[in-house]
Amino acid sequence: MKMNRELVMIPGPTPVTEPIRNEMERETAAFKDPNFIEDFQQVISDLKNLWGSSEVFVVAGSGTLSMEMAISNTLKKSDPVLVISHGFFGDRMAELCERKGLEVDVLSCEWGKAVPVEEVEKKLSNKNYRAVTVTHVDTSTGTKAPLEELGKLLDKHQDTLFIVDGVCSTAGEPEFINEMGIDILLTASQKAFGVPPGLAIVWASDKALKRREKIGEISEYYADFNKWLPIMNDPSKYFGTPPVNLIWALKKSLEFIKTEGLKERFKRHQVRGKAIQKALEGIGLNILAEEGARASTISNALYPEGIDDTFRKVLKEEGVVVAGGLGPYADKLFRLGHMGNIDINELVTVISSIERTLFRLDYPVEFGKGVNIFLDNIMRN
Ligand SMILES: Cc1ncc(COP(=O)(O)O)c(C=O)c1O
């Protein structure tokens, strides 16, 4: 018999709150239904207004499709591209670029650290890249890239597009497309939007759209901006069937974001992220990402000596599901997502469950210490 209600705290899909879930349960409308068209229009205009960009594409697919759309619409074979990689998903971007036949340079560093901006600057002064890509938060390491500084640097290189993978950050970490000089921001629905998986979302600046025009016909069909532009400008048109219920779910999520305020939402993530990380450290766990480069949306906590991935099995029995480590950190850490619409009660439950789990694994635990640190940080901030 299951003793505890299971709380899924992996870094995406994140918990979907009831009002958003209800949108998934609605009877699916025809995509030419005038009410649905209006709802789709609202989603597009909210995304453009909130993040501040010329165009946004909302299509059925996952984050990897967003990555593919970003690259295939702005770069052509043999174009030099610089990929800044902070882990598994940065490496995926490099692999994708290689598959496209681009000339790929990868700037990476030890997992948990962030590539210094000076190194990017050095690369840019030696070669004319057509684009620089960076994963804002790499889910494998929990490392956050210095987006603002990179944007400032790229401002001096007007022919180089700035492509940002926001799958583990958008709607949780500050991303202001115009102010930060971002040309493409790509993301998906299942993380900080708190919507089920299934939507690929890609914002494009004027510069990125001009590049799309310049490169002419591309071999991709479904991923082609030019196929989707007419629909994004007038959702009564058809190219590929829109995932009606997911668009309703995103509309509901955006209503919450507008009510909360984007800046407030970023602040909430920042305060809670820091509080969780302090609590985990207080319990005795080390965070993989170095101080100053820690995401607010996710914490990757290393197992202390004597603890292995059995931790996740016991934690599940205590009612919380987290993800395991990737690549060199498989079995060495757990990844805890804390983005989107998770509430304080849930976070307290998570920390308390981690304490109980460690106790069951014979790790010395002072019950309540982590919860105490967490609440102290939340309530006094
Ligand atoms: C930073 C980042 N980029 C890209 C992806 C790929 O997204 P998806 O799994 O939705 O295809 C992920 C998935 O977790 C991610 O965390």
The ligand as an SDF file (V2000), in Angstrom:
LIG
                    3D

 16 16  0  0  0  0  0  0  0  0999 V2000
   18.0710   22.5800  -21.2150 C   0  0  0  0  0  0  0  0  0  0  0  0
   17.3210   21.5970  -22.0420 C   0  0  0  0  0  0  0  0  0  0  0  0
   17.3470   21.7180  -23.3710 N   0  0  0  0  0  0  0  0  0  0  0  0
   16.6880   20.8830  -24.1640 C   0  0  0  0  0  0  0  0  0  0  0  0
   15.9460   19.8440  -23.6360 C   0  0  0  0  0  0  0  0  0  0  0  0
   15.2280   18.9160  -24.5480 C   0  0  0  0  0  0  0  0  0  0  0  0
   13.8560   19.0680  -24.3660 O   0  0  0  0  0  0  0  0  0  0  0  0
   12.8340   17.8810  -24.6460 P   0  0  0  0  0  0  0  0  0  0  0  0
   13.1700   16.7720  -23.7260 O   0  0  0  0  0  0  0  0  0  0  0  0
   11.4970   18.5170  -24.3250 O   0  0  0  0  0  0  0  0  0  0  0  0
   12.9610   17.5170  -26.0700 O   0  0  0  0  0  0  0  0  0  0  0  0
   15.8920   19.6700  -22.2550 C   0  0  0  0  0  0  0  0  0  0  0  0
   15.1180   18.5780  -21.6540 C   0  0  0  0  0  0  0  0  0  0  0  0
   15.0940   18.3720  -20.4750 O   0  0  0  0  0  0  0  0  0  0  0  0
   16.5910   20.5790  -21.4420 C   0  0  0  0  0  0  0  0  0  0  0  0
   16.5620   20.4710  -20.1240 O   0  0  0  0  0  0  0  0  0  0  0  0
  1  2  1  0
  2  3  1  0
  2 15  2  0
  3  4  2  0
  4  5  1  0
  5  6  1  0
  5 12  2  0
  6  7  1  0
  7  8  1  0
  8  9  2  0
  8 10  1  0
  8 11  1  0
 12 13  1  0
 12 15  1  0
 13 14  2  0
 15 16  1  0
M  END
$$$$
